[in-house]
Amino acid sequence: MKNCLPLMIQGTHSDAGKSALVTALCRIFVQDGFKTAPFKSQNMALNSYITVDGKEIGRAQGVQAEACRIDATTDMNPILIKPSGVNHSQIVVHGKPFRNMEAGEYRQDFFQEGLKLIRESYERLASSYERIIIEGAGSPAEVNLNDRELVNMRVAQIADAPVILVGDIEKGGVFASLVGTLQLLEAEDRKRVVGVIINKFRGDVTLLQPGLTWFEEYTGVPVLGVVPYIDNLFIEAEDSVVLSRYTSQKDSTKDLDIAVIRLPMISNFTDIDPFFEEEDCHVRFVKSVDELGDPDLVIIPGSKNTIEDMQFLQNTGLANRILNLVDQGVAVFGICGGYQILGEMISDPYGVESALQSMDGLGLIPMKTTMTQEKTTVRSEGIAYVGEEVIPVSGYEIHMGESLFEKECQHLIHLSDRSEGFISSNHQIIGTYFHGIFHNDSFREVILNELRLKKGLEPIENRVSFARKKEEGFDLLAQVVREHVQIERIYQMMTDYQEGELDAVNFNMSK
C-alpha cells in the first residue's frame, strides 16, 4: 500500500457535490496517467449499480469507476444501505443482501463487522491502485453519530488520507457551514483537512474574493478552488435530493411531455436521464393528480417498496388517473417496481419489503408478482421487439420479485434463456425489469418516434448517443475542475501528507 496515495472528499452536508467532485478527480487522475479507483465505505442510496459479476453497489461508485475507465467492484462500496420504509433498511454487503435492519440495530450491532469489511476492502484496493479517491457521506460534523460512524473521519483514519472539505455555495451560508464543520471536528480529525473547495458558484468570482481571504485568515485552511455551477452537466445523480430540482410543470415549447411518477420509495431514477438530453422531450417528476395532467407518456419508475408505493398511488388518486389516461390512449411504461405495479397483484408473503402482505396493482398487465427472499442482480442483454422493430438492448436487473403471467402475452425482450417484460399489441402498455432500458439509443428512438407519430409529428432519426454524452460529461467535468481547482497543489499535498512533510493547518478560529 506504500505506493498508493489516497485523497478523501468530505462535505458540509448531503448534496454538497462530493460525488461529482470525486468523479472529476477520478477522470483527472486517469488522464494524468495514474491507475485510480473510487471508494465509499458505506453508501445510503436507492440508486444502485450492478457490477460485471452481478453484485449491487451504490450507483455513484459505479459511475466513478466508469470515469476511471475500470470495472466497478464491491470493494469500491462494500456496504450499501437501501431504505425500505420508516427507520428500516436493507443492508447490502459486498453486493448481496445481508439482512433488513432498523437504524439503531445497525448502529449498535453492525459497527465492528462493518469496520472490518471496510478496512479489508480498502486494503485490497490500495494494493492494486496508485490513487484512491474516497468519498464521505453527509457531514463529518454529525456529533450525535460520530462515535460509531463508518463513512467519514474514521475511514480517513483507516486510509491515513488527507481530507478536502467541500461546501455548496448555492444553498447559501457556505462560510458558516465550512467554519462550523471545522470547529465541530475533533482536533486530530481537523488536522487531516488540507483545504476546502467551494462548489456550485454562480457569478463573478472576484466578488467572492474578500470572503475567501477572510476564510483563509480566520481558519488557516487554504481554499483550493471555487468550482462554478455547471448547467446541463451530464453526470448521473444518486441522491434523490436532486429530484427537488426538477419541475412538475409542463413545458409547451417541447413536442413530447413525459411525466415520471415520483414514488415515495423511488429507486434508480437515473433510468430517465437519457430523456433530458433529447431536444424534443420535457421530463417532469410528479406526485399528485394535478401535477400529472395530460402527458404523452407516463413512466412508473423503480421502487424499493412496491406495495407501499402502490398504496401511495391509490391514496393520492394517481392510480385512477393513470387508468383514465390509459382509456384516453396515453402510453404507460413501467420499470422494475413500476412494472410490478402495472400487474394485477403484488404479494409479499415473507415481509421482504412491506408489512402489507398484498396489494392490487393497476391491472394493466395480466401478471402477478410475488416478492421472494432471493434477490436477482444481473446484467442482461437480449432483443427487444417493438412491432416490426428488432432492437438489441442491454440493461441490469435488481429485484426481489418473481412475476408470472396469467395468460399468453407478448414479451418485450427475448434473452438467450428466457423472455422478459410485456408489450401490448398497440404498444401503449410496456413494462420491463431492465433498468437502463432507455440508455439504449435505438430503443429510445423507437419509443419516442412512436409518440411523435401518434401526435402527427415527423420522427427524429439518429438521436443523441447516450454513451458518447456520458463520456463528454466526464471530460467536461474534469476540464471545469482543472480550470478552477489547484490540481497540482493537491498532488503535492497528497505526496507530502503521506511522507509526513505536510505541516498541520494552523487553526486560529478563536477571534
N, C-alpha and C positions, 0 to 999 in steps of 0.2 A: 504493500500500500504506500510505500515511501514515495513512489513516483507519481502518485495520484494527488492532484490538488483539488480540494473541494471549495465550493462557494455556496453560501446559503442566502436565499432571498426570503425575508420575512416582511410582513405588512402591518400597518397600524390597525387594520380591520379587514374583514372579508371584502372581496371585490375591489381591493386597492390596486390590482393589476399585477399581482405576483405571478400568476400563471403565464400571462403574456410576456412579462419580463424574462422569466425563466426560458420560455420558448425562444425569445430573441437571442438570449445569451447562448443557448444550445446551438442555434444556427450560426452565430458569430464565431464561436469557438471551433465549430466544424469547418467553417470557411477558412479559418486561420490554421487548419491542419492538425487540430487536436482530436483525439479519439474521445468523444464526450457522451455522457449519459445523464438523463434526469433522474431525480429521486424524490419521492414524497413518502414518508414513512407511513402516514395514516391519512386517508382521504375520506371525507364525508361528501358523497355526491350520488345523485340518481342518474347521472350521465356516465355510462361506463364504456369500456373499450375491450375488445376481445383480442387476445394475443394470438400468434400463429399456432400455438399449441392448445387453443380453445380455453384459455383462462381469462378471468374477468378482473380488470384493474380500472382505476379512475381514468376517465377519458382524457383529462389534461396530460397525464403522463404518457398515454399512447400518442397524443398529438406531439408532445415534446420529443418523443423518440423519433417520430417522423421528421421533425426538424433536425434531429441529429443524424438522419439517414440510416437508422438502425432499426431492427425489430424490437418491439417492446417485450419485456419480460415481467413476471410478477415481482422480481427483486426491485423493480423501479417503483412499485407501490404494493408492499406486502400486505397492508391492511386497508380494506375498503369497507366503509360503513354506509349502508344503504337504508335510510329511514323508511319505515313501512307503516308508521302510524304515530300517534302522540306518544312520545317517550319510548318508542320501540324501534329497533333497527335490526337489519340482517347484517351480521358480521361476516365478511368475506376475507379469508386468509389464503394468501398465495393463489388467488384466483378461484377458489372454491368456497361455497357456503360453509361456514363453521357452525354458527348457531344464531338464533334470534335472542337478543338481549335488551334489557332496559338500560337506560343511561347510567344509573347508579350501579347496576350489576357489572356493566362493562368496566366502569372506572375502578370498582373495588376488586373484581375478580380477575380481570384480564391484564392488568398493568404489567406484572412481571413477565408473563408469557409474551405479551406484545413487545416489551423491551428486548427480549431475547431474539424474537423474529426480526425486529428492526436492525439490531446490531449485526446479525448474521447476513441479512440481505445487503446491507451497506458494505460489509466487508467483501462480499462476493463481487459487487460492482467495482469496488475500489481496486480489486486485484486484476480487473480486466480493462479499466479505462484510465485515461490520463487526466481527465477533468470530469468532475461530477457537480452538476448544478442542482442544489437541493431547494425544494420549495416548502415553506412553512404553511401554516393554516391559521385563519383568523388573526389573532393578535398574540404576541408573546407576553403581553401585559395583563392577561386574564388571571388576576391574582387569586381568584377563587378556585382555579383549576390547576395552577402551576405545580402543585406538589406531586401530581400524578399525570402530567401531560406527556404525550408521546409524539409530538409533532413540531415543536419549536426549539427552544433553547436546549432541551435535553438531547435532541438529535444533533444540534450543533456541537454539543459536548462529545457525543459518540464519534462524530466525524472530525472533531477538532477543526471546525470550519469557521472562517471569518464570516460575518453577517453584514449584509446590506439591508437597511430598513427602507421600505417603500411607503410613501404617503400619497394619497389621492387628493389632489387639489380641487378637483371638480366638485366634490361634495362640500367644500368649504372647511375652514378651520385646520388646514394642513399643518401649520406650525404648532398649533396647540396639540394636535394628535401626535406629531413626531416627538415634541418635547415631553408630553405626558407619558408616552410609551417608554422613552428613555429613562425617565425618572422612576417609573414603576419597576424597571428591571432590577434584578439582584446585581450587586456590584460586579461579581465575576462574569455574569452574562453581559453586562453593559460593556465590558472590556472587549467583547467579541465584535461589537458593532464598529466596523471600519468606515462607514459612511452611510449617507442616505441618498435616495433618489426620489424626486418629486414627479408624480405621474399625472397624465391626462390634463396638461396645461393648455389653456386657450389664450391667445392674445400675444402681447408684446412682452417678451421675457425681461427686457430692461426695466419694466415697471415692477418686476418681481425682485430685482437685484437687491434693493435695500433689505428685503426680508431674508434673502439668502445670506447676506453679510451679517445681519443680526443673529440669525440662527447659528452660524459657524462661531461667532464670537461668544454667544451665550452658552452653547453646549460644548464647543471644541470639536464637534463632529463635522467632517467635510461633506459638502454637498457634491456628489459625484455626477449629477446630471439633472436636467429638467426635461422630461420627455413630453412632447406635445400630444394633444389628443389626436388620434388618427381616425379620420372619418372613413367609414366603409372598410374597416380592417377585416380581412378575410381570415380570421383565426377562430376556430371553434370555441365557444364558451362552454363552461362546465357548470358553474353555479347558477341555479335557477333565479338568483337575484337579478340577473341580466334581463329576465323576461319583463321586468317592470319598465324597461326602456322601449318596448315595442308597443305601438298604438293598437287600440281596438277599433279605431275609426277607419272607415272605408276611404280609399283614395280613388276618386273618379277619373283621375288622369291615366290610370293604368287599365289595360284591357281586361286583365283577369284578377278577380278578388278571391283570395284564398284565406279561409278562416280556420285557424287551428284552435281546438278546444283546450283551454288552459286548465287541465285537470289538477286537483289539489296535490296528487302524488305523481305528477308528470315526470317521465324519465326519458332520457335520450332524445331531448327536443332538438338536438343538432341534426336529426333526420330531416329537418325542414330547411336547413341552411342553404342548400342549392337554390331554392326559390328566391332568396334575397338577391341573388346575382342575375336573375332574369329580368330584363328591362320591361317586359310586359306584365309582370306579376307584382301584386301588392299583398304582403303577408300580414295577417292580423292574429293576435292571440286574444281569445275571447273567453269570458267566464259567466255570461248571462245571456238570456234570450234577447234582450235589447241590443247587446253588443253584436250578437251573431248576425242579425239582419238577413240579407238575401245574397249570400256569396255564390260564386261559381263552383267552388269546391270546398267541402268540409273535410278536414283531416282530424281524426281522433288519434292522438299520439300514444306512445308507450306509457305504461303505468306501473308503479311499484306495488299498488294495491288496487287491483282491477275491480273487485266487488265494491269497495267503498267509493271508488271513482264513478262506478255505475250508479251508485246511490246518489252521488252528487248530481249526476245528470238528471236523475228523476226529481230530486228535491228542488232543483233550480228551474225545472220546466224545459231544460235543454233537450232532454230525451224526446219529449213530444214535439218540440220544434224541429229537431233533426228529422223525425219521421214525416212531419208536414213538408219539409223541404224535399225529401225524397219523393213524396207524392207529386211535387211540382217539377220533378225532373232534375233536381240538383244532385251532383255526384258526391259520394262519400267514400273516403279512403281511410281504413284503419290499419295501424301498425302495432304489432305485438299486443300489448294490453288493449289498444284500440281495436284491434282485430278481434280479440275475445269479446269485447263489448258489442260488436256487431252481430254476434251469435245469439242463439235463443236462450242459453242458460250458462251461468258461471257458478261452479261449485267449488267449495274449499273445505272438504270433509276433515282435513288434518290441521286446519287452522294455520296453514303455511303463511298466508298474507293477512287474513282478516278473521275477526271473531265471528263474523257473519258466515254461515255455512253455505248459503247460496243466494243468488240474485238473478232475476230475469234480465237478459240482455235486450238489445234493441230488436232482435228478431229479424234482422235483415239478411242473415246468412243461416242456412239450415244446419247449424253446428252447435254442439255443446262442449264446454271446456271444463275439465276437472283439474284443479291445482294438485300437483304432485310434489312429493318431498325431494325428488331428484331434479336438479336444475340443468337445463340444456344451455350450454355455452359453446358455440361453434361458429367458425367462419364457413360460409356456404357459397356455392355458385351453381348456377343452372341456367335454364332457358325460360324466359317469360313469354307467354302467348297472349297478345292483346289483339283480338281479331285476326287479321291477316299478318300482323307484325310478329316476327320471331326474334326475340331480343336476348342476347347473352347478358346475364346480370350476376352480380356478386353482392354479398352483404354479410351480416353476422346476426346470430340468434342468441337472445338472452331471455329465457322464460322458464317459469316453473310449471306451466300448464300443459296439458295434452288435449288437443281439440279433435273431436270426432264428428263426422258428418252424418246427418240423419238420413240423407238420400244422396244419390249420384249428383255430382255438380261439376262445374268446370274449374279446375285448379289454375291458379295464376302462374306458378313456377314448377317446372319439372326438373328434378335433380337426378343424379345417376342412380340413386337408390330409393327415391320416393317422390311424391308430388306434394306441393305445399301451396297454401293460400287459396284464395277464392276470387273469381271474377264473374260477375253476372253477364248474361248473354248480351245485354246492351251496354256493358262496361260502366254502368252507373255506380255499382257497389263493388268495391275492391278491398281485399284485406290480405295481409301477409305477416308472417313472423320476421321477415327480413328487415332488420334495421339497416339503414344506409341504402334503401332501395332507390331513393331519388338521387343518390350520388352517381347512379348510372346514367350517363348523359343521354343515351339513346332512349332509354325507358322514360326518362323525364320529358324528353321531347315529344314522344308519342302521346303521353298523358296530357300535356299542355296543349298540343295541337288539336287533340280531340275536343278539349274545352273551347278552343278558338273556333273550330268548325261549327260547334253547337251554337255559337253566338254569331255565326255568319262572318267570321273574320278569317283572313288568309293565314295559313300555317306559317310558322317560322322554322326554317331549316338551319342546321349547323349551329345549334345553340352553344352557350358557353361551356368550356371544358372545366368540370369541377376539379379534376386533378391538377390541371395547369394553374387554375385560380388559387388552389391551396399552396402550390409551390411559390407562386408570385406573392402570396400573403406572407409566407415565411421570409422571403427575401426583402420585401418592403419593410416588415417589422424590424429585421436585422439592420437594414440601412438607416432607418429613423433612429434606432437606439445608438448605432455607431456615431451618428452625427450629433447626438445630444448628450451622450454619456462618455465619461473618461475611461474608455475601454483599456487603454494601455496602462493607465494608473491602477485599474482593477487587477490587471495581470500582475503588476509588480506587487500589489498588496497581497495577493494570494501567495506568491513566492515568499515574500518577506514574512508573512504570518507563519507559514509552515517552518521556516528556518529560524523563527524566534527573533527576527530583526525588525519587526514592525512595532514601533512604540505604541503603547496603550494610549488611547484617546484621553486627553486631559479634560475631564468633565468639570465645568465650573458654573453649575447652574444654581449657585447659592445667592445670586444677586437679588 
